[in-house]
Amino acid sequence: MHELDSWIAEKRSAYLYRILSDAESGNARQLLFLELAREADEQSALWVTEMRKTGIPVPEKYIPDRRTRLVVWLIKKLGPGNIRPVLAAMKIRGLSVYSSRRPGEHQIPASIEQVGTSHKNMSTAGSLRAAIFGMNDGLVSITLLVLGVAEASNEYGITLLTGVAGLLAGAFCMATGEYISMRSQFEMYEYQIRLERDELAQYPQQEAAELALIYEARGMQPTEAKALALRMISDPEMGLDTLAKEELGINPDELGSPWQAAMSSFFAFVVGGLVPLTPYLLSLQRHPLLICVFMSTIGLFVVGAAISQFTGRQALWGGFRMLGIGGLAGLATYFIGHFVGGRLG
């Protein structure tokens, strides 16, 4: 039933392309998705021919399943650009038109060396962002844990033991969560690239036509777009790399390592969590909680300022915002600990 499954996949793509076209009414993307819908319909017709050759009954019409209807709802509620991974998993092409580049930044590639050049170093930046956010999680969560326990119980040892236990538990939780997340994403991308490889081998001309449509949607003249697409598709490996980057928005060279992401999250969480635990680990008997609050305040500001480098905000604004959010959470945790401590006492 491979032919029937392929027919359903193409008809589903055509259906979703028309939904996307309606969502992009009035701009160049509307025409792109209409053309992609037509291409998907033509490819589904090829599978109809194959089904008739093998005697497989051809459905009268395509009926969207529950998953497809859910994706349609997400498109209408959240917008296509906000659910790119979901659309990619549904075999939707042309998603690179939803890149976050500002107008005028993207240059149409003329060779394989130029394909995805704007994505270079993104994996390094992604790892750095993950480390900073992991450090932030460790800093905030362990600070709140120490504040709550220290106020509920005045025993130095209990605060230290709880903080260390929370630090290790949180670090391992972050690492396993990051590994599962990255591994799932990696497997999804591998599956999409494998589908793209099969389609490229089966009907390269249709794949070249889809690629040309993407280039046209970005402003290239039709004749130039078709010539460039054919040149990219002429080499199977070059074609697969180009299709992954331009149709799926995936750079195969930057899928990342699940183990590296897990270890990065683990150590980043530990580093962040050690900041509020430092006075307890050093056995500072005089005002350890005040020292913890002071060090955490500095840490929150530094992490907030660092995060602002990835959000385009001013460092001072990012630092004070993080400090304000962490401060409110700390106060709430402190008073809850005081209340619980009073009840237990």
N, C-alpha and C positions, 0 to 999 in steps of 0.2 A: 504493500500500500504506500510505498515511497512516493509514487506519482500523485496520489490523492493528497498526501500530506503537503507536498510541494505546491499543489494547486491551491490548497487552503491558505498556505503561507502567503502566496502571491496575492490572492484575493483579499486577504486581511490587510496586507500592506496597501493595496490600492484603496481599500475602504478608509484606512487611517490617513492616507495621503490626502484624500478629499476632505476629511475632517480638518486636517492641518491647513489645507488651502482656504477653507471657510474661516478658520481662526486668523489667517494672515491676509484677510481681504484688504485689497487696496495697495499692496506693495509687491515687490519683485518675488518675494517668497511664495506668494499665492500662485504665480505662474509656474514656479519651480515645482511645487508639490502637485499641481495639476498634471504637469508633464511626467513626473515620477509615477503618478497614478496610472497614466496611460501606458507607461513602460511596464508597470507591474501587471496590468491587464493583458498586455501582449505576451508577457512571459507566462502568465497563467494559461493563455491559449495554447502555448507550446505543450504544457502539461496535459491539457485536454486531448491533444493529438496522441500523446503517449498513452494516456488512459484508454483511449479507444483502440489502440493497437493491441493492448494487453487484455482487453475485455473488461476493464474496471468501469462500473457505472459512473457516469458523470452527473454530479449534483445539478439540479435545475438552477439554483442560485446560491450565493454565499450568504450565510446567516451568522452574524457576529456572535461569538461566544461570550461568556460572562467576563472573562479577563479583558477581552477587547472592549466591551462596553464600559468596564471600569477605567481603562486607559482613555477612552473618549471623555468620560466625566472629568478625569484629571486634566486633560487638555483644556477643557472649557473652564474649569475652576482655577487652575494654577498657571495655565499658559504653556505652550510647547517648550520654551527655553528652560523652564524650571524642572522639567521631567525628562531631560535628555537621556539619562541611563535607562529609564523605563522604555522610552521609545526605541533606543538602540537594541534592547533585548527583544523588542517586537519586530525586528528586522526593518526598521525605518531608516532610510538613507538621507543624506544631505544635512545631517545634524551639525556639521561644522559651520553652517551659516548662523548658528546660535552661539558662536564663540564670543568671549567677553572682550574681544579687541575693540578699540574705538574706531570709528569710521576713518578710513584712510591708512590704517596701520597695516592691514593685510596686503601682501603682495602676492599675486597669482604666481605659483611656481612655474618655472620653465624647464626644470630638470628635477630628478629625484633628490639631488642634494639640497634643493630648495624646499622640498616638501617637508613641512613640519619644522622649519628652521626657527620659527617663532616659538616653538614649544621647547627648544633646547634649554637645558638647565632647570626645566620645570620639576623634574623628579627630585633634584637637589633642594629646590625651594619648597617642594611638598614635604620632604623629610624634615626640613628646618621648621616649617609651620607645625608639623605633627609634634616635634620635640617641644616647641614653645607652648602649645596648647596642653601637652601632657604635663609639662612642668607647672602650668597654671592649675591643672586639676589637682596635682599633688599638693601644691601650696595651699589652695583654698580648702580642700577637703580635710587635710590633716590639721590645719589651723583651726577650723571649726570643731573638729573632733577634740583637740586639746582644750579649747575654750570651754566646750560643753562638759567634758569630764573634770577638768580642773575646778570648775565652779561647783559641780555636783559633789565632788569629793576633794578634800584638802590633802589627801595622801599623795605624796610625791611619786612613790613607786607605781601606784595605780595609773596615774597620768602617763608616766613613761611607758609602762607595759601596754596600755591601750593604744598609745600613739604609735609604737613600733608595730603592734599587731595590725593596726589600721593601715600603716604604711605598706607593709608587705602584702596584705590582702588587696589593697587598692592597686598596687603595682602589678601583681599577678593578674588581677581582673582586667586592668587596662591592656596588658600584653596579650592575654588570650582573646579579648574582644577585638583588638586590632588585627591579630593574626586571622581570626575567622572572617572579619570584614574584608581584609585584603585578599585572602585566599578565595573567598566567594567572588569578589570583583575580578580577580585574575582568571578564574575559571569561566566567568561570564564572557570576558573579553576573548579568551581562547576559543570559546564556542562561536562567538560572532565572527572572528577571523577565519575559523574553519569553514563556516558557512560561506563567507565571502570567497574563499579559495575555491570551493566547489562550484559556485556560481560563475566565477571568472573562467574556470576550465570548461564549463558547459556552454555558456553563451557570452563570450567576451565582447561582442559588438553591442549587446544591450547594456553591459556594464560600462562600456566606453560612452554610450549615449547618456547614461545617468550621470557620469562624471562630468561630461560636457555641460549638462544642465546646471550643475553646481557652479561651474566656472562662469557660465552666463549670468547666473543670479548674482554673482559678485562683480559684474560689470564688464566682463570680457566679451568681445565681439563673437557671434556664433561660429564663424569660420575658424577663428583662432582657437576658440574653446574646443571645437571638435578635433582640430589638428593636435592640440596639446593632449587631449584625452587619449587619442589613438596612439600618440607617442608613448604615453605613460603605460598603456595597456599592452603595448607590443612586447614588453619584457614581463613574463609572469610574476617574478619576484618584485620588480618595480611596480607593476600594476597592483599587486596585493598590498604592498606598503602604502601606495597612494590611496587606494580605495579605503583602507582602514583609517587613514588620517583624514581624508576629505569627506567620505560618506558616513563613517561611523564616529568620527571625532576621536579616534583612538590612535595613540602613537605606540606601536608594538615595542619600541625600545625603552619605553618609560612606564611599563606596567608595574614596576616595583617588586620588591621581595617581601613576602609576608613575614618571613623570619626577621628581616632587617627592621620592618615596621614594628614588630612585636618587641624586639629588644630595645629599639629607640624609645618606645612608649614606656617600657618598664623602667629604664634608667632615668628618663626625663621625670617620671612621676616620683621616683625615689629622690632625685635631686631637689625637686620642688617641696616634697614632704619633709626633707631634712631641715629645711629652714626653720619652721616653727618648733621642731624637736631639738634643735641645737642646745638651748639652755638646759634641757633635761638630760640630754646625752652627756653634756659636760659637767653634770652634777652641780650646777650653779644653785646654791641654796637660797640666795637672796633674790627675791622678786623674779622667779623664773617666768611667771606668767606675763609680767610686764615686758620682759626681754623678748618673750615669744611674740607678743603683740607688736612690739617695735620692729623686730626683724621681718615679721610677716607684712607689716605696712610697707616697708621698703621693697620687699619682694613683690607685692601686688603692684606697686607703682612701676617697677622695672618691667615686669611681665606685660602689664598693660601698654607701656610705651613700646615694647618690642612687637606686640601684636599689631599696633597701629601701623607698623611698617608694611604690613600686608593688606591693610584696609584702606590706606591712603589718608588716614586721619593724622592730625598733629600728635606728636609724641606726648606732649603735656596733657592734651585732652584725653588721649587713650589711657595714660597713667592714672589720672585723677578719676576717670570713669571706672576703671577696674578697682581702684581704691575705694570708691564710693559703694560699688556693688558688694565687694568683699566686706567692707565695714558694716553695711546693713545686715548681711548674712551673719557676720560675727556677733553683732549685738543681739540678734534674735537667738542665736545658739547659746550665748552667754546667759541670757535671762531664762531661757528654757532650762538650761543646766542648773541655774540657781533655784528655779521652781522645783525641779525634780529632786535636787539635793535636799531642799527643805522638806519635801514630802518623805523622802527616805530617812532623813535624819530624825 
